[in-house]
Amino acid sequence: MEHIRHAVRRALPLVVLLPAAALAAAGPSAASGSGGGAAPRGGAKPTVVLVHGAWADASGWHEVVRSLQAEGYPVVAPANPLRGLSADSDYLAARLKTLKGPLVLVGHSYGGAVITNAAVGNPDVASLVYVAGFAPDKGETALQLLAEHPGSHLTDDAEAPVPTALDAVPLGGGPTDVDLYIKPEKFGDVFLSNRLDAARTNALAASQRPAHAATSAQPSEGAAWRTIPSWSLVATDDRTIGTENLRSMAKRAGSTTVEVDAPHAVLETDPDAVTDLILRAARGARPGLAEAGAGEGAAVLGGAAVLAVAGGTALVVRSRRS
């Protein structure tokens, strides 16, 4: 029992297992065997590919990279060009062809839309991990997904041509050829939910990489989550995409879903939670234990928890972060 209690103590703040019946209806799941699948246990560890989103760069994965490498996983964190969904997806797809499989693709924010497209048709992709990320269906744009539910602080005017929290920098190719930055005075609220100190917030705002308007306006050309098992981290204080939008996309994709009390930039505030979910995906592990309440004295539900999942009952794992 001790090894079980140890695993539970390391559980993320809130893990929600979708009912087995709902997963089957949604299509992709590690248990169903449809589409891709994680690397077999005992085989070579998959390469983890970390794709950043808008207003950030690959350095945001620093702590996650170190933790994954310490576990013996090969890691690649490519630069996402942020020039448009089609071009960025093609760029990543070409990079993936140079890597030996199996692959676990991880996308934060807009990076989620990029992995959703780049993974299509690549048999080496075993798992998709969405970290507060977009998981569009074919034909959907990021702008459409942002408007599904309230929660994003990118704009307070639905009719504005550019979200009011953003500055548009013209690039000379017409009214839609613009780079978009989060306004410095809005960055702490929109991207970080005001959870980091002023010095760190100001540094991140000053070094943000802009996203071309095409990143949010171009429709997705594919939906890899329909055939590849997926895991999703939902930030419960996400003010960029909006928490309810993240939940909706994760549910539709049939993802194993983890909810973390964190802002959109969960990489900055909770890198351990991000790493833990990636490791679950890399090991093909859908959690099968539940802890009633928080703390070491809570009861552990072993076989009963597994039976509950098999019977289609939603299961929650709770613990406190130390």
Residue frames relative to the residue before (quaternion, step in Angstrom):
aa qw qx qy qz dx dy dz
M 1.0000 0.0000 0.0000 0.0000 0.00 0.00 0.00
E 0.5839 0.6189 -0.3843 0.3581 3.57 1.07 -0.67
H 0.6655 0.4916 -0.3232 0.4594 3.58 0.95 -0.82
I 0.6132 0.5311 -0.3537 0.4656 3.59 1.13 -0.55
R 0.6526 0.5068 -0.3161 0.4663 3.56 0.94 -0.91
H 0.6293 0.5347 -0.3422 0.4484 3.59 1.01 -0.76
A 0.6556 0.5101 -0.3156 0.4586 3.58 0.95 -0.86
V 0.6621 0.5104 -0.3083 0.4540 3.55 0.98 -0.86
R 0.6381 0.5391 -0.3417 0.4306 3.58 0.97 -0.81
R 0.6940 0.4552 -0.2779 0.4836 3.57 1.16 -0.57
A 0.3877 0.7408 -0.4769 0.2710 3.58 1.27 0.05
L 0.5495 -0.6020 0.4656 0.3448 3.54 -1.20 0.52
P 0.7202 -0.4746 0.2799 0.4215 3.58 -1.23 0.44
L 0.8070 -0.0849 0.0502 0.5823 3.62 0.91 -0.67
V 0.0171 -0.7945 0.6064 -0.0263 3.56 -0.55 1.17
V 0.0945 -0.7996 0.5922 0.0313 3.54 -0.71 1.04
L 0.1844 -0.7655 0.6069 0.1080 3.57 -0.70 1.06
L 0.3834 -0.7194 0.5287 0.2367 3.54 -0.74 1.02
P 0.5975 -0.5741 0.4071 0.3843 3.61 -1.04 0.67
A 0.5874 -0.6059 0.4085 0.3477 3.53 -1.07 0.81
A 0.6469 0.5264 -0.3332 0.4397 3.57 0.97 -0.80
A 0.6556 0.5052 -0.3156 0.4640 3.56 1.01 -0.83
L 0.6266 0.5340 -0.3398 0.4547 3.56 1.02 -0.76
A 0.6516 0.5173 -0.3226 0.4513 3.55 0.94 -0.87
A 0.6600 0.5094 -0.3088 0.4577 3.56 1.00 -0.84
A 0.6646 0.5157 -0.3067 0.4453 3.56 1.06 -0.81
G 0.5696 -0.6176 0.3788 0.3882 3.57 1.13 -0.46
P 0.8523 0.1703 -0.1034 0.4836 3.61 -0.16 -1.28
S 0.2628 0.7294 -0.6147 0.1448 3.54 -1.03 0.82
A 0.5752 -0.5918 0.4268 0.3698 3.53 -1.12 0.59
A 0.6652 0.5217 -0.3117 0.4337 3.57 1.05 -0.75
S 0.6730 0.5382 -0.3095 0.4020 3.57 0.98 -0.78
G 0.3666 -0.7513 0.4745 0.2757 3.55 1.17 -0.62
S 0.5159 0.6274 -0.4387 0.3843 3.61 1.21 0.07
G 0.8082 0.2353 -0.1843 0.5075 3.54 -1.12 0.66
G 0.7996 -0.2596 0.2114 0.4986 3.53 -1.13 -0.75
G 0.1467 -0.7820 0.5983 0.0952 3.52 -1.30 0.07
A 0.5787 -0.5929 0.4232 0.3666 3.56 -1.15 0.54
A 0.6657 -0.5086 0.3682 0.4033 3.52 -1.30 0.41
P 0.5334 -0.6316 0.4422 0.3478 3.59 -0.98 0.71
R 0.5571 -0.6019 0.4523 0.3505 3.52 -1.10 0.75
G 0.7746 0.3127 -0.2499 0.4896 3.54 -1.00 0.85
G 0.6161 0.5359 -0.3535 0.4563 3.60 1.25 -0.23
A 0.7378 -0.3675 0.2969 0.4822 3.55 -1.31 -0.22
K 0.4881 -0.6566 0.4834 0.3114 3.55 -1.02 0.77
P 0.4893 -0.6719 0.4630 0.3078 3.58 -0.96 0.83
T 0.4716 -0.6183 0.5387 0.3243 3.52 -1.28 0.39
V 0.2562 -0.7628 0.5781 0.1357 3.57 -0.86 0.99
V 0.1282 -0.7893 0.5994 0.0348 3.56 -0.74 1.11
L 0.1531 -0.8159 0.5571 0.0240 3.56 -0.53 1.25
V 0.0730 -0.8173 0.5713 -0.0156 3.58 -0.56 1.19
H 0.2901 -0.7783 0.5363 0.1500 3.56 -0.57 1.17
G 0.4310 -0.7040 0.5097 0.2425 3.53 -1.31 0.28
A 0.7713 -0.3281 0.2682 0.4749 3.53 -1.28 -0.47
W 0.8406 0.2124 -0.1833 0.4634 3.52 -1.31 0.58
A 0.6789 0.3663 -0.2794 0.5717 3.54 1.22 0.64
D 0.1921 -0.7520 0.6014 0.1894 3.57 -1.30 -0.17
A 0.7565 -0.4223 0.2523 0.4310 3.56 -1.27 0.07
S 0.5446 0.6240 -0.4066 0.3856 3.61 1.17 -0.36
G 0.5534 0.6235 -0.3897 0.3914 3.60 1.20 -0.40
W 0.6532 0.5111 -0.3039 0.4688 3.58 1.25 -0.41
H 0.3154 0.8162 -0.4630 0.1416 3.60 1.27 -0.12
E 0.7198 0.4375 -0.2654 0.4691 3.60 0.71 -1.02
V 0.6333 0.5279 -0.3257 0.4627 3.56 1.05 -0.76
V 0.6316 0.5331 -0.3267 0.4584 3.59 0.97 -0.85
R 0.6660 0.5067 -0.3101 0.4511 3.57 0.85 -0.94
S 0.6747 0.4991 -0.3006 0.4532 3.58 0.92 -0.88
L 0.6682 0.4942 -0.3027 0.4666 3.59 0.94 -0.85
Q 0.6517 0.5051 -0.3176 0.4684 3.57 0.98 -0.79
A 0.6160 0.5441 -0.3406 0.4566 3.57 1.09 -0.68
E 0.6766 0.4617 -0.2768 0.5024 3.58 1.22 -0.53
G 0.5915 -0.6263 0.3399 0.3773 3.56 1.30 0.09
Y 0.5059 0.6573 -0.4245 0.3629 3.59 1.23 0.28
P 0.4200 -0.6435 0.5644 0.3016 3.59 -1.04 0.71
V 0.0739 -0.8114 0.5798 -0.0003 3.60 -0.91 0.90
V 0.0385 -0.7534 0.6561 0.0214 3.53 -1.11 0.80
A 0.0424 -0.7895 0.6123 0.0017 3.59 -0.86 0.97
P 0.0937 -0.8488 0.5187 0.0412 3.59 0.29 1.23
A 0.5343 -0.5794 0.4987 0.3607 3.52 -1.31 0.35
N 0.2717 -0.7310 0.6057 0.1582 3.56 -0.92 0.95
P 0.4318 -0.7501 0.4236 0.2674 3.65 -0.46 1.10
L 0.2106 -0.8118 0.5142 0.1797 3.62 1.13 -0.66
R 0.4331 0.7122 -0.4463 0.3255 3.57 1.05 0.78
G 0.7470 -0.2503 0.1968 0.5837 3.59 1.21 -0.38
L 0.6034 -0.6187 0.3504 0.3610 3.57 -0.96 0.84
S 0.6625 0.5072 -0.3202 0.4487 3.60 0.89 -0.83
A 0.6982 0.4670 -0.2722 0.4694 3.58 0.82 -1.00
D 0.6677 0.5026 -0.3092 0.4538 3.59 0.92 -0.86
S 0.6500 0.5137 -0.3120 0.4651 3.58 1.03 -0.79
D 0.6411 0.5111 -0.3188 0.4755 3.57 1.00 -0.80
Y 0.6267 0.5428 -0.3272 0.4534 3.57 1.02 -0.81
L 0.6889 0.4638 -0.2820 0.4804 3.57 0.88 -0.94
A 0.6266 0.5456 -0.3437 0.4376 3.59 0.94 -0.82
A 0.6488 0.5055 -0.3144 0.4740 3.58 1.02 -0.80
R 0.6396 0.5185 -0.3231 0.4666 3.58 1.02 -0.77
L 0.6429 0.5412 -0.3238 0.4348 3.58 0.97 -0.83
K 0.6274 0.5577 -0.3381 0.4254 3.58 1.06 -0.69
T 0.6528 0.5064 -0.3160 0.4664 3.59 1.22 -0.36
L 0.6558 0.5091 -0.3005 0.4695 3.59 1.29 -0.17
K 0.4317 -0.6775 0.5302 0.2710 3.55 -1.13 0.66
G 0.4203 -0.7228 0.4954 0.2358 3.55 -0.95 0.91
P 0.5723 -0.0753 -0.7943 -0.1894 1.47 -2.48 0.37
L 0.2991 -0.7556 0.5654 0.1416 3.54 -1.30 0.50
V 0.1597 -0.7227 0.6620 0.1184 3.53 -1.20 0.69
L 0.1635 -0.8019 0.5705 0.0690 3.58 -0.56 1.17
V 0.0887 -0.7934 0.6022 -0.0027 3.54 -0.86 1.06
G 0.0107 -0.8207 0.5708 -0.0231 3.58 -0.70 1.04
H 0.1892 -0.7601 0.6121 0.1084 3.54 -0.90 0.99
S 0.8531 0.0663 -0.0573 0.5143 3.55 -1.04 0.85
Y 0.8255 -0.0339 0.0744 0.5584 3.61 -0.72 -1.08
G 0.5431 0.6190 -0.3970 0.4054 3.59 1.16 -0.46
G 0.5723 0.5873 -0.3740 0.4331 3.58 1.18 -0.50
A 0.6477 0.4996 -0.3149 0.4814 3.58 1.01 -0.79
V 0.6407 0.5355 -0.3254 0.4437 3.57 1.03 -0.77
I 0.6905 0.4513 -0.3013 0.4783 3.63 0.84 -0.85
T 0.5747 0.5958 -0.3696 0.4222 3.59 1.13 -0.62
N 0.7247 0.4036 -0.2258 0.5108 3.56 1.07 -0.75
A 0.6830 0.5203 -0.3014 0.4147 3.58 0.86 -0.95
A 0.6656 0.5324 -0.3042 0.4254 3.60 1.09 -0.66
V 0.5098 0.6693 -0.4230 0.3364 3.59 1.17 -0.43
G 0.8431 0.1757 -0.1479 0.4862 3.55 -0.83 1.03
N 0.6024 0.5364 -0.3709 0.4604 3.60 1.25 0.05
P 0.2883 -0.8087 0.4833 0.1709 3.63 -0.27 1.18
D 0.6028 0.5825 -0.3593 0.4100 3.60 1.22 -0.26
V 0.5778 0.5811 -0.3882 0.4215 3.60 1.21 -0.32
A 0.2015 -0.8222 0.5283 0.0661 3.55 -0.51 1.27
S 0.8128 0.0284 0.0385 0.5805 3.58 1.02 -0.79
L 0.2225 -0.7244 0.6355 0.1478 3.52 -1.31 0.55
V 0.0735 -0.7825 0.6175 0.0320 3.58 -0.98 0.86
Y 0.1531 -0.7879 0.5941 0.0534 3.55 -0.71 1.15
V 0.1026 -0.7912 0.6027 0.0148 3.57 -0.58 1.20
A 0.7602 -0.2629 0.1198 0.5819 3.57 -0.05 1.32
G 0.4532 0.7337 -0.3823 0.3320 3.52 1.06 0.84
F 0.5691 -0.5733 0.4740 0.3504 3.51 -1.31 0.43
A 0.0327 -0.7575 0.6518 0.0198 3.56 -1.11 0.81
P 0.0278 -0.8588 0.5115 0.0063 3.59 0.46 1.17
D 0.3997 -0.6375 0.5898 0.2933 3.50 -1.33 0.35
K 0.6810 -0.4712 0.3502 0.4378 3.55 -1.25 0.27
G 0.7988 0.2808 -0.2312 0.4792 3.55 -0.88 1.00
E 0.6201 0.5517 -0.3462 0.4374 3.60 1.23 -0.25
T 0.2564 -0.7339 0.6059 0.1686 3.54 -1.24 0.57
A 0.6359 -0.5179 0.4034 0.4059 3.54 -1.27 0.35
L 0.6257 0.5444 -0.3448 0.4396 3.59 1.00 -0.76
Q 0.6376 0.5173 -0.3284 0.4670 3.59 0.99 -0.77
L 0.6810 0.4955 -0.2918 0.4534 3.58 0.89 -0.93
L 0.6152 0.5485 -0.3445 0.4495 3.61 1.06 -0.67
A 0.7120 0.4751 -0.2480 0.4537 3.57 1.09 -0.74
E 0.4588 0.7094 -0.4436 0.2992 3.61 1.24 -0.16
H 0.7968 0.0188 0.0395 0.6027 3.59 0.91 -0.96
P 0.5310 -0.6097 0.4636 0.3626 3.61 -1.12 0.52
G 0.4301 0.7089 -0.5019 0.2462 3.55 -1.26 0.35
S 0.6350 0.5028 -0.3352 0.4813 3.56 1.16 -0.53
H 0.2636 -0.7605 0.5747 0.1477 3.56 -1.03 0.85
L 0.3538 0.7531 -0.4936 0.2531 3.59 1.18 0.33
T 0.8143 0.0432 -0.0187 0.5785 3.58 1.08 -0.56
D 0.1903 -0.7453 0.6210 0.1508 3.53 -1.25 0.48
D 0.6940 0.3686 -0.2536 0.5641 3.55 1.32 0.34
A 0.3095 -0.7976 0.4919 0.1613 3.56 -0.21 1.30
E 0.6850 0.4890 -0.2831 0.4600 3.59 1.17 -0.49
A 0.4836 0.6802 -0.4366 0.3359 3.60 1.24 -0.18
P 0.4964 -0.6734 0.4531 0.3078 3.63 -0.90 0.88
V 0.7520 0.1527 -0.1010 0.6332 3.57 1.22 -0.59
P 0.5547 -0.6110 0.4323 0.3634 3.64 -0.84 0.88
T 0.5372 -0.7042 0.3717 0.2782 3.54 -0.79 1.08
A 0.6289 0.5212 -0.3523 0.4568 3.62 1.18 -0.28
L 0.6794 0.5019 -0.2761 0.4585 3.57 1.28 -0.13
D 0.2849 -0.6926 0.6314 0.2012 3.51 -1.32 0.52
A 0.2258 -0.7714 0.5835 0.1163 3.56 -0.95 0.95
V 0.1400 -0.7862 0.5999 0.0496 3.55 -0.78 1.07
P 0.3579 -0.7595 0.4975 0.2182 3.65 -0.44 1.17
L 0.2325 -0.7838 0.5654 0.1098 3.53 -1.07 0.85
G 0.6216 -0.6147 0.3122 0.3720 3.58 1.28 0.16
G 0.6533 0.5379 -0.3182 0.4273 3.58 1.21 -0.02
G 0.7510 -0.3158 0.2038 0.5428 3.60 1.15 0.36
P 0.7404 -0.4595 0.2686 0.4106 3.59 -1.29 0.22
T 0.7266 0.4043 -0.2584 0.4918 3.62 1.09 -0.52
D 0.5717 0.5684 -0.3872 0.4473 3.58 1.28 -0.01
V 0.3552 0.7253 -0.4965 0.3182 3.54 0.38 1.30
D 0.3426 -0.6706 0.6129 0.2393 3.50 -1.34 0.48
L 0.2318 -0.7927 0.5552 0.0980 3.55 -0.99 0.88
Y 0.0755 -0.7715 0.6317 0.0046 3.54 -0.93 1.05
I 0.4355 -0.6184 0.5598 0.3385 3.58 -1.19 0.44
K 0.5037 -0.6456 0.4774 0.3187 3.56 -0.89 0.92
P 0.5783 -0.6284 0.3838 0.3513 3.62 -0.84 0.92
E 0.6938 0.4796 -0.2852 0.4554 3.57 0.93 -0.85
K 0.6856 0.4558 -0.2764 0.4959 3.61 1.27 -0.30
F 0.4997 0.7168 -0.4047 0.2696 3.57 1.21 -0.50
G 0.6637 0.5247 -0.3145 0.4305 3.58 0.86 -0.93
D 0.6861 0.4681 -0.2819 0.4803 3.59 0.96 -0.83
V 0.7353 0.4553 -0.2534 0.4334 3.59 0.66 -1.12
F 0.8002 0.3453 -0.1595 0.4637 3.58 0.71 -1.05
L 0.8119 0.2794 -0.0954 0.5037 3.57 1.02 -0.83
S 0.3233 -0.7608 0.4953 0.2672 3.61 1.27 -0.14
N 0.5807 -0.6364 0.3433 0.3741 3.55 1.13 0.81
R 0.4245 0.7358 -0.4352 0.2983 3.60 1.05 0.72
L 0.6864 0.4085 -0.2982 0.5225 3.60 1.23 -0.07
D 0.6077 -0.5626 0.4041 0.3883 3.56 -1.20 0.45
A 0.6982 -0.5153 0.3100 0.3884 3.53 -1.25 0.52
A 0.6429 0.5397 -0.3372 0.4263 3.59 0.94 -0.82
R 0.6887 0.4623 -0.2821 0.4820 3.58 0.87 -0.94
T 0.6279 0.5383 -0.3315 0.4540 3.59 0.98 -0.81
N 0.6831 0.4881 -0.2884 0.4604 3.58 0.86 -0.95
A 0.6349 0.5273 -0.3318 0.4570 3.59 1.05 -0.72
L 0.6676 0.4894 -0.2991 0.4748 3.57 0.95 -0.86
A 0.6386 0.5212 -0.3266 0.4625 3.59 1.01 -0.77
A 0.6767 0.5047 -0.2919 0.4497 3.58 0.98 -0.85
S 0.7646 0.3789 -0.1897 0.4856 3.60 1.06 -0.71
Q 0.3597 0.7575 -0.4850 0.2482 3.61 1.23 0.16
R 0.3373 -0.7099 0.5794 0.2156 3.55 -1.15 0.72
P 0.4193 -0.7306 0.4732 0.2579 3.59 -0.77 0.94
A 0.2965 -0.7145 0.6028 0.1954 3.51 -1.30 0.48
H 0.4414 -0.6662 0.5273 0.2885 3.57 -0.93 0.87
A 0.6285 -0.5611 0.3867 0.3749 3.57 -1.12 0.65
A 0.6021 0.5861 -0.3569 0.4080 3.60 1.12 -0.58
T 0.5533 0.6166 -0.4099 0.3816 3.61 1.13 -0.38
S 0.7594 0.3570 -0.1950 0.5077 3.57 1.04 -0.71
A 0.7039 0.4861 -0.2616 0.4470 3.59 1.19 -0.45
Q 0.6345 0.5390 -0.3474 0.4315 3.61 1.11 -0.48
P 0.4321 -0.7083 0.4902 0.2671 3.61 -0.89 0.85
S 0.5499 -0.5977 0.4748 0.3390 3.52 -1.19 0.62
E 0.3117 -0.7670 0.5349 0.1684 3.57 -0.97 0.86
G 0.7977 0.1125 -0.0761 0.5876 3.58 1.26 -0.05
A 0.2086 -0.7524 0.6098 0.1362 3.56 -1.34 0.06
A 0.1813 -0.8429 0.4990 0.0875 3.56 0.28 1.29
W 0.5877 0.5980 -0.3734 0.3969 3.62 1.13 -0.51
R 0.5490 0.6088 -0.4031 0.4068 3.60 1.21 -0.19
T 0.7968 0.2546 -0.1323 0.5318 3.60 1.13 -0.51
I 0.7147 0.3844 -0.2342 0.5353 3.61 1.26 -0.19
P 0.5102 -0.6500 0.4574 0.3285 3.64 -0.84 0.87
S 0.1019 -0.8196 0.5635 0.0196 3.57 -0.98 0.83
W 0.1893 -0.7257 0.6535 0.1027 3.48 -1.37 0.57
S 0.0937 -0.8185 0.5661 0.0286 3.59 -0.97 0.78
L 0.1917 -0.7322 0.6415 0.1246 3.54 -1.08 0.82
V 0.1457 -0.7813 0.6051 0.0468 3.56 -0.70 1.16
A 0.2477 -0.7500 0.5981 0.1357 3.57 -0.69 1.11
T 0.3403 -0.8028 0.4565 0.1769 3.58 -0.49 1.18
D 0.7148 0.3019 -0.2546 0.5772 3.60 1.30 0.07
D 0.2357 0.7905 -0.5225 0.2157 3.56 0.97 0.94
R 0.0837 -0.8196 0.5668 0.0010 3.56 -0.60 1.19
T 0.5636 0.5699 -0.3964 0.4477 3.58 1.26 0.26
I 0.7713 0.2191 -0.1209 0.5852 3.59 0.72 -1.07
G 0.4289 -0.6784 0.4780 0.3568 3.56 1.03 -0.79
T 0.5118 -0.6931 0.4178 0.2882 3.57 -0.74 1.10
E 0.6768 0.4934 -0.3147 0.4467 3.61 0.85 -0.86
N 0.6137 0.5304 -0.3502 0.4684 3.57 1.10 -0.59
L 0.6344 0.5186 -0.3269 0.4709 3.58 1.02 -0.78
R 0.6526 0.5154 -0.3161 0.4567 3.59 0.92 -0.89
S 0.6591 0.5276 -0.3105 0.4368 3.56 0.91 -0.92
M 0.6793 0.4806 -0.2958 0.4691 3.58 0.89 -0.88
A 0.6471 0.5201 -0.3227 0.4545 3.59 0.98 -0.82
K 0.6469 0.5165 -0.3142 0.4648 3.58 0.98 -0.83
R 0.6640 0.5130 -0.3033 0.4516 3.56 0.89 -0.92
A 0.6956 0.4748 -0.2683 0.4677 3.57 1.03 -0.82
G 0.4022 -0.7176 0.4770 0.3093 3.58 1.23 -0.27
S 0.2877 0.8004 -0.4799 0.2153 3.56 1.17 0.62
T 0.4403 -0.5600 0.6078 0.3507 3.49 -1.34 0.36
T 0.1294 -0.8657 0.4834 -0.0101 3.56 -0.43 1.25
V 0.1238 -0.7663 0.6293 0.0372 3.52 -0.99 0.97
E 0.1512 -0.7765 0.6045 0.0931 3.59 -0.90 0.88
V 0.0681 -0.8008 0.5944 -0.0276 3.53 -0.82 1.10
D 0.4267 -0.6774 0.5379 0.2640 3.56 -0.98 0.90
A 0.3866 0.7072 -0.4687 0.3617 3.54 0.16 1.33
P 0.5211 -0.6117 0.4843 0.3460 3.58 -1.28 0.27
H 0.7395 -0.3716 0.2952 0.4774 3.54 -1.29 -0.10
A 0.7142 0.4065 -0.2409 0.5163 3.59 0.97 -0.84
V 0.0135 0.8476 -0.5277 0.0537 3.56 0.78 1.10
L 0.5320 0.6186 -0.4071 0.4105 3.61 1.18 -0.39
E 0.6918 0.4805 -0.2654 0.4690 3.55 1.07 -0.79
T 0.7750 0.3842 -0.1907 0.4641 3.58 0.92 -0.87
D 0.8197 0.1296 -0.0193 0.5576 3.61 1.03 -0.78
P 0.0221 0.8436 -0.5364 0.0129 3.62 0.66 1.00
D 0.6064 0.5622 -0.3680 0.4251 3.62 1.09 -0.59
A 0.6352 0.5200 -0.3283 0.4672 3.58 1.03 -0.76
V 0.6368 0.5186 -0.3205 0.4720 3.56 1.03 -0.80
T 0.6604 0.5147 -0.3051 0.4537 3.57 0.90 -0.94
D 0.6467 0.5365 -0.3257 0.4335 3.58 0.91 -0.90
L 0.6714 0.4868 -0.3099 0.4650 3.60 0.91 -0.83
I 0.6270 0.5292 -0.3376 0.4612 3.59 0.99 -0.79
L 0.6496 0.5132 -0.3184 0.4618 3.58 0.97 -0.83
R 0.6122 0.5340 -0.3504 0.4661 3.60 1.03 -0.72
A 0.6756 0.4830 -0.2956 0.4721 3.57 0.91 -0.90
A 0.6586 0.5213 -0.3114 0.4445 3.58 0.95 -0.86
R 0.7197 0.4087 -0.2326 0.5107 3.57 1.12 -0.67
G 0.4374 -0.7110 0.4458 0.3232 3.56 1.29 -0.04
A 0.4503 0.7208 -0.4190 0.3197 3.56 1.21 0.53
R 0.0963 -0.7267 0.6775 0.0600 3.53 -0.84 1.08
P 0.4741 -0.7251 0.4029 0.2952 3.61 -0.43 1.19
G 0.1239 -0.8177 0.5606 0.0425 3.59 -0.94 0.89
L 0.6160 0.5143 -0.3510 0.4825 3.58 1.22 0.44
A 0.1133 -0.7784 0.6111 0.0882 3.55 -1.16 0.56
E 0.1841 -0.7560 0.6172 0.1166 3.53 -1.13 0.69
A 0.3205 -0.7527 0.5433 0.1888 3.57 -0.71 1.06
G 0.8145 0.0873 -0.0926 0.5661 3.56 -0.41 1.19
A 0.5106 -0.6366 0.4852 0.3142 3.56 -1.30 -0.22
G 0.6737 0.4961 -0.3660 0.4076 3.53 -1.25 0.43
E 0.6570 -0.5677 0.3455 0.3559 3.52 -1.25 0.49
G 0.6717 0.5272 -0.3102 0.4180 3.60 1.11 -0.47
A 0.4851 0.6822 -0.4400 0.3253 3.58 1.24 -0.05
A 0.5653 -0.6141 0.4354 0.3372 3.55 -1.18 0.61
V 0.2989 -0.7323 0.5844 0.1815 3.54 -1.15 0.69
L 0.1821 -0.7725 0.6013 0.0917 3.55 -0.85 1.02
G 0.1427 -0.8328 0.5318 0.0573 3.56 -0.22 1.25
G 0.8204 0.2103 -0.1137 0.5194 3.57 -0.14 -1.29
A 0.6125 0.5608 -0.3611 0.4241 3.60 1.02 -0.71
A 0.6408 0.5243 -0.3318 0.4521 3.57 1.03 -0.78
V 0.6445 0.5169 -0.3252 0.4601 3.57 0.96 -0.84
L 0.6493 0.5113 -0.3177 0.4648 3.58 0.98 -0.84
A 0.6252 0.5438 -0.3439 0.4418 3.57 1.04 -0.76
V 0.6513 0.4970 -0.3203 0.4757 3.58 0.98 -0.83
A 0.6559 0.5189 -0.3169 0.4473 3.57 0.91 -0.91
G 0.6998 0.4660 -0.2708 0.4688 3.57 1.09 -0.67
G 0.5845 -0.6166 0.3619 0.3835 3.57 1.27 0.08
T 0.4931 0.6605 -0.4382 0.3585 3.60 1.17 0.38
A 0.4564 -0.6680 0.5051 0.3007 3.59 -0.87 0.88
L 0.1398 -0.8073 0.5730 0.0200 3.54 -0.90 0.98
V 0.1522 -0.8053 0.5709 0.0484 3.56 -0.90 0.95
V 0.1324 -0.7607 0.6308 0.0761 3.55 -1.00 0.85
R 0.0275 -0.8124 0.5822 -0.0180 3.57 -0.72 1.04
S 0.1494 0.7620 -0.6257 0.0738 3.54 -1.15 0.64
R 0.4550 -0.6486 0.5226 0.3150 3.54 -1.27 0.23
R 0.4201 -0.6540 0.5563 0.2938 3.56 -1.15 0.63
S 0.4041 -0.7247 0.5037 0.2405 3.55 -0.86 0.94
